[in-house]
């Protein structure tokens, strides 16, 4: 059997064992379930032993044999080394694609408004954005680098803190249309609260309930209002005058600077226990495109921090 057939069959076997399904493996490999099944059977014929326990129903969950389970860690390690080898061969290329994973909201509210500056500095690098809420597997999905929001601990990845974040209420200038409107926290009881469910259930994510409790308003109901599972859409709803949003400062900066939103109760300081981190695999640290993008992210974050302190100083001067 030729080596390429071995590799294709091994990939089909590994994906099927990981997903416990030919169909899901086929979606990942962009082939048909029948093709995956045939590749696995070809590998079984060549090895002279079955790799999965097959039940009476074709829809049953795939269960790898004991021998197959023992072999999987070595097979996965082999694919990782092959991928690394390919990256090493192309790492000195002056051009290429850099795959970056970020959340949809971070892409819309922070990265995309600034990405042209990276393109200007590195015109030969094409950035491909992978935007989804759930964490992705950097190796199997060919991700080079990403920005994640959390505590900084992701197994198998280097995580470097990029930015801390403040949490504060914001609203449309149209909603706060009189000088004496929304001057006290108690007035929030009469307003529609906009809830961000993008990280619902994530430990440490600041909700209206936790924020109100921290600022001494635990008796104010935080259950009512509008609920949205995208941070960018939360800010858009606030911009449209739909209610009061609990904003994340990194996401809201441009809207505040443009006057589309107003920060309420600026004397209250609340720093989120979560932060933004640049994440990547240690094996890829020497890739020039990755290093360039990483350095650019940190430069943009330093500029953001400098602007924030200048704005803070101007506010105090007033």
Secondary structure, 3 states (H helix, E strand, C coil): CCHHHHHHHHHHHHHHHHHCCHHHHHHHHCCCHHHHHHHHHHHHHHHCCCCEECCCCCCCCCEECHHHHHHHHHHHHHHHHHHHHHHHHHCCCCCEEEEEEECHHHHHHHHCCCHHHHHHHCCCEEEEEEECCCCCCCCCCCCCEEEEEECCCCCCCEEEEEECCEEEEEECCCCCCCCCCCCCHHHHHHCCEEEECCCCCCCCCCCHHHHHHHCCCCCCCCCCCEEECCHHHHHHHHHCCCCEEEEEHHHHHHHHHCCCCEECCCCCCCECCCEEEEEECHHHCCCHHHHHHHHHHHHHHHHHHHHHHHHHHHHHHC
